[in-house]
């Protein structure tokens, strides 16, 4: 086996490790990945459009947006970056991150160019990348509980409140 094959196998993500502990369903994981790829495309085009100016802040924001696009492609769709040797390793490491870490990273990446140059191009170009971070953030919140468990918790709290109230009343008499 060649060293390149060994590197690929070492960088390949384990399918059970990331999906078992984050609690995301398969369709939500694909939704986040597709949003990341579309966000990367929108960042790339808007960043290129933003660089066609003489304002240095717009150029800096455009370059940052193209960097965001590269990072989104690298983390969410490493097959788009086949010409880069470390793409699979970066993707495997990104898959091991928790959902809230990805959410903070993607949202922070998307907010920075908007703070540099507040234009419609930067707003619309980073909107889908920011939405990708929001999707990961929502998955970090976890599943919504069912009505039965909420009713049970509410009943237990009501029962504890009644016990405290009767204990206070008995203590006064």
N, C-alpha and C positions, 0 to 999 in steps of 0.2 A: 504494500500500500504506500502511496506517495505521501509526502508531508502535507501536500495541499488537501488530500482526502482526509488525513488525520485532523487537520485544522477545521475542516468543514464538519466532521462528526463531533468534534469538541465544541464547536460553536452552535450546533443544531440544538434548538430548544427541546426540552423534554415535554411531550404533550400533556402528561398528567400533572406536572408540577405547577404550571401556571393556571390551568383551568380548575384545579381542585381547590385551591385556597382563596381565589378571589370572588367566587360566587357569581360570576357573569355567565349568562346563557350564551349559547353559540351564536344566536342571531344578534344579540346585543354586541358581542365581541366583533362580529363582522360589520355591524353598523358603525362602531367606533373606528374600525380600520378604514372603511369606505369614506367616512367623514374626514379622516386624517389624510387620505389620498386626495380627495377633492379639495380639502383645505390647503394641501401642498400645491396643487395646481393653481388655485386662486392666488395664493401668496406669490408664486413664481411669476404669473402674468402681471399681477398688480405691482410687484416689485420692479419688474422690468419696465413697466409703464411709468412708474414713479422715478426711475433713474433718468428718464428722458426730460431733463430740466437743467437749469443752471443753479437752482437753489441747493446749497450743500446739505441742508437738513433733509430735503426730499431725497437726495441721492443716498444719504446715510440710511434713511428709513427704507428705501428700496433695496439696498444691499442687505440690510437686516432681514427684510421680508424674503429675499431669495435664499438667505441662510436658513430661515425658518422652513422654507419649502424643502430644502435639502435635508434638514433634520427630520421633518415629517416623513419624507420618503424613506429615509434611512431607518427610522423606527417602525413605521407602519407597513411599508411595502419594500423590503430589501431587494426584491427581484427587479425593481426599477433601477437599482444601483449595482448591477452585476459587474461593472467595470472597477468597482472598489473592493479591494481584498477583505477589508474588515467589516463589510456591510452585514454579513450574517452574525458576526460576533456582537456588533452593536445592537442589532435587532433582538438577539437572544438576551442580552443584558436589559434591554428596554422591556421585553416581555416579563422579566422577573420583577420589575418595579411594581409597586402597589398602585392601585387605581388613583388614589389621592395624590400620589407623587407625580404620576403622569398628568393629572389634571392641573396641578400647580405649575408644572413645567410648561405645558402647552399654553395655558392661559397667560403665564408670565412672558413667554416668547411672543405671544400675539399682542400683548398690551404695549410692549416696549416701542415698536415702530409708531404706534398711534401717539404715544407721548412725545416722540421725536418730532413728528410732523403730522398734525391733525388735519387731514384732508379726506375727501370722500374715497380716494383711491386706497389710502391706508386703512380706513374704516372697513370698506367692503372687502378689501383683499384679505384682511385678518379676521373677518367675521366667522368664517367657516373653521379656521384654525382654532379660534377661541371656542366655538361651539363644540369642537372635538374635545377640548379640555373640560367643557361643561358636561359632556356625555360621560367622560371618565369620572368626573366628580360625582355625578348622580349615581354611577355604579358603586362608588365608594360608600355612599350612604347605606346601601344594602337593600334587600327586598322589603317591600311593604308587608307588615304583619297582617294576619287574618283577623276578621271581626271577632271570632270566638276568643282568641287570646286577649284581645283588647278588652272584651266584656269581662273576662275572668279577672284581669288586672284591676279594672274599674271596680268590680264587686269586692275584691280583696281590700282595696283602698277604702271603700265605703264601710266595710266591716271594721277595719282598723280605726277609722274615724269614730264610728259608733262606740267601739270599746273604749277609746280615749275619753269620749264624752261621758259615758256612764261611769268611768273610773273617776273623773273629775267631780261628777255629781255625788257619787258615794263618798268621796273624800270631804265634801262640804257639809254633809249632814251628820 
